[in-house]
Amino acid sequence: MKITSLQDLGEMRAALHKAEREAAERAARDKAEQARLARERNLFAHSVGKVSTLPSHGRVETQPTSPLPEPRQRERDEQAVLREAISDEFDVESLLDTDEALSYRRSDIGVNVVRKLRRGGWTIQAQIDLHGLRRDDAREQLAAFLRDAVRRGLRCVRVVHGKGNGSPGREPVLKGKVRSWLVQKQEVIAFVQARASEGGHGAVVVLLKPTQGHAAAPALPSPLSPSKPHR
């Protein structure tokens, strides 16, 4: 600050006195705070009394280890997969009611249900075409198709497995596999070989358990498209 008059000098002296007062007040506050902390330490020491260091016992204090989290959701998912799984080793012959037109029904399903299914008493609401697929791909796609059909509340579906005309030895490789896979699915209550207009020896018509709370899905046209032959 440049002093040009006695007034300026007076203002400087006033500023210096103010700074000195503020410094003295801060010092007083710090001293009072230190005195308060000292009184609290003394009060604590008086309350606790005499202390001494504990003797060493030679043991190492360790924190308890938290248990590892259990993958409950993964276990539930794996159990669901096991319930959904279908095996290639399943012996279907003892469970099938075999006649000229292959058919199957669960023990609690009447013969008239199979007869009605064979005559086209249920409208086919969806279909899956498996012929030409590798066995593992066909199995996975069939399982997914049935899950989706149940979710949609469908009752009658068609599974096309082919007639084997394009297979080595002209044997229908997937035909027997599809029968075995279908028998293992709880949602399948009956199936029959499709009528000639619906695929004949190259397909089966499957009846699924009724599912409450679903509206009927639109049906597919009954004849298979002639533009895609079934081998």
C-alpha positions in Angstrom: 0.0 0.0 0.0 1.4 3.4 -1.0 1.1 6.0 1.6 0.4 9.5 0.3 -1.1 11.2 3.3 -1.7 11.0 7.0 -5.1 9.4 6.3 -3.4 6.6 4.5 -1.1 6.0 7.4 -4.0 5.9 9.8 -5.8 3.3 7.7 -2.6 1.1 7.6 -2.3 1.3 11.4 -5.9 0.3 11.8 -5.5 -2.7 9.4 -2.4 -3.8 11.3 -4.2 -3.6 14.6 -7.1 -5.6 13.2 -4.8 -8.4 11.9 -3.1 -8.5 15.3 -6.5 -8.9 17.1 -7.6 -11.6 14.7 -4.3 -13.5 15.3 -4.6 -13.2 19.0 -8.2 -14.5 18.9 -7.1 -17.5 16.8 -4.3 -18.3 19.2 -6.7 -18.0 22.1 -9.2 -20.4 20.4 -6.4 -22.9 19.6 -5.2 -22.8 23.2 -8.8 -23.3 24.5 -9.3 -26.3 22.1 -6.0 -27.8 23.3 -7.0 -27.4 26.9 -10.4 -29.1 26.2 -8.7 -32.0 24.5 -6.3 -32.4 27.4 -9.2 -32.4 29.9 -10.9 -35.1 27.9 -7.8 -37.3 27.7 -7.3 -36.9 31.4 -10.9 -37.7 32.1 -10.7 -40.9 29.9 -7.4 -42.0 31.6 -9.0 -41.4 35.0 -12.1 -43.4 34.1 -10.2 -46.3 32.6 -7.5 -46.5 35.2 -4.1 -48.0 34.9 -3.5 -50.1 31.7 -0.8 -52.5 30.8 0.2 -54.3 27.6 -1.2 -57.8 27.2 1.4 -60.6 27.3 2.2 -62.1 23.9 0.6 -65.6 23.5 2.3 -66.5 20.3 -1.0 -66.9 18.3 -1.9 -65.2 15.1 -5.2 -63.5 15.0 -7.0 -64.2 11.6 -10.2 -63.0 10.2 -12.9 -65.6 9.6 -13.2 -66.6 6.0 -16.5 -65.8 4.4 -18.2 -68.8 2.8 -18.1 -68.9 -1.0 -21.4 -67.9 -2.6 -23.6 -70.8 -3.8 -24.6 -70.6 -7.4 -28.3 -71.3 -6.7 -29.6 -69.9 -9.9 -27.1 -71.8 -12.0 -28.1 -75.0 -10.1 -31.7 -74.4 -10.9 -30.9 -73.7 -14.5 -28.9 -77.0 -14.7 -31.8 -78.9 -13.2 -34.2 -77.4 -15.7 -31.9 -78.4 -18.5 -31.7 -82.0 -17.1 -35.5 -82.1 -17.0 -35.6 -80.9 -20.6 -32.9 -83.2 -21.9 -33.7 -86.0 -24.3 -31.4 -88.9 -24.8 -30.4 -90.9 -27.8 -30.0 -94.0 -25.7 -33.7 -94.2 -24.7 -35.3 -97.6 -25.6 -38.6 -96.5 -27.1 -39.8 -99.9 -28.5 -41.3 -101.1 -25.2 -43.4 -98.0 -25.0 -44.7 -97.7 -28.6 -48.0 -99.1 -29.7 -46.8 -100.1 -33.2 -49.2 -100.9 -36.1 -49.3 -100.2 -39.8 -49.6 -96.5 -39.0 -47.1 -95.8 -36.2 -48.8 -94.4 -33.1 -48.0 -93.8 -29.4 -50.1 -92.7 -26.4 -49.4 -92.4 -22.7 -50.9 -95.0 -20.4 -53.6 -92.5 -19.2 -54.7 -91.6 -22.7 -57.5 -93.5 -24.3 -57.3 -95.4 -27.6 -60.0 -93.1 -29.1 -57.6 -90.1 -28.7 -55.1 -91.8 -31.0 -57.8 -92.8 -33.4 -59.1 -89.2 -33.5 -55.6 -87.9 -34.0 -55.0 -90.3 -36.8 -58.2 -89.2 -38.6 -57.2 -85.5 -38.4 -59.5 -84.7 -35.5 -57.1 -81.9 -34.3 -56.0 -79.1 -36.5 -52.3 -78.8 -36.9 -51.2 -75.5 -35.5 -47.5 -75.5 -36.1 -44.8 -77.6 -37.6 -41.0 -78.1 -37.7 -39.1 -79.6 -40.5 -36.0 -81.6 -39.3 -35.1 -83.6 -42.4 -31.6 -82.9 -43.7 -30.4 -81.8 -40.2 -27.6 -83.5 -38.3 -28.8 -85.6 -35.3 -27.7 -83.2 -32.6 -29.1 -80.2 -34.4 -32.4 -82.0 -35.0 -32.7 -83.0 -31.3 -32.0 -79.4 -30.1 -34.4 -77.8 -32.5 -37.2 -80.3 -31.7 -36.8 -79.6 -28.0 -36.9 -75.8 -28.6 -39.9 -76.2 -30.9 -41.9 -78.2 -28.3 -41.0 -75.7 -25.5 -42.3 -72.9 -27.7 -45.4 -74.8 -28.6 -46.3 -75.4 -25.0 -45.6 -71.7 -24.1 -48.0 -70.7 -26.9 -50.6 -73.1 -25.7 -50.7 -75.2 -28.9 -52.3 -78.7 -28.8 -51.4 -80.3 -32.1 -48.2 -79.9 -34.1 -46.4 -81.7 -36.9 -42.8 -82.9 -36.9 -41.3 -83.7 -40.3 -38.4 -86.1 -40.1 -38.2 -87.2 -43.7 -38.6 -90.5 -45.4 -34.9 -91.3 -45.8 -34.8 -91.2 -49.6 -31.7 -89.1 -49.5 -29.9 -91.1 -46.7 -27.3 -93.8 -47.2 -29.2 -97.1 -47.7 -32.4 -95.0 -48.0 -33.0 -95.5 -44.3 -34.9 -92.8 -42.5 -32.2 -91.9 -39.9 -34.2 -89.4 -38.0 -37.5 -91.3 -38.0 -36.6 -93.6 -35.1 -34.8 -90.8 -33.3 -37.8 -88.5 -33.4 -40.0 -91.2 -32.0 -37.6 -91.8 -29.1 -37.2 -88.0 -28.4 -41.0 -87.4 -28.4 -41.7 -90.3 -26.0 -39.3 -88.7 -23.5 -41.1 -85.3 -23.4 -43.7 -85.0 -20.7 -45.7 -82.5 -22.7 -46.2 -85.1 -25.5 -49.3 -87.3 -24.7 -49.7 -89.0 -28.1 -48.5 -89.0 -31.7 -49.3 -90.8 -34.9 -47.8 -91.2 -38.3 -49.1 -88.3 -40.5 -51.7 -89.0 -43.2 -50.6 -89.0 -46.8 -51.7 -85.4 -47.3 -49.7 -84.3 -44.2 -46.4 -86.0 -45.0 -47.1 -89.7 -44.7 -44.1 -91.8 -43.6 -42.0 -88.6 -43.5 -43.8 -86.9 -40.5 -45.7 -87.5 -37.3 -48.6 -85.5 -35.9 -48.1 -84.8 -32.2 -50.7 -84.1 -29.5 -49.5 -82.0 -26.6 -50.9 -81.6 -23.1 -53.6 -78.8 -22.8 -52.3 -75.6 -21.3 -54.7 -73.4 -19.4 -54.8 -69.6 -20.0 -53.7 -69.7 -23.7 -55.8 -68.7 -26.7 -55.8 -71.1 -29.6 -53.1 -70.4 -32.1 -53.9 -70.1 -35.9 -53.7 -73.4 -37.7 -51.3 -74.1 -40.6 -52.7 -75.2 -44.0 -53.2 -78.9 -43.8 -51.2 -80.2 -46.9 -47.5 -79.8 -46.8 -46.1 -77.5 -49.4 -45.3 -79.5 -52.6 -42.4 -77.2 -53.3 -40.3 -78.8 -50.6 -40.2 -82.6 -51.0 -39.7 -84.7 -47.8 -36.9 -87.2 -48.2 
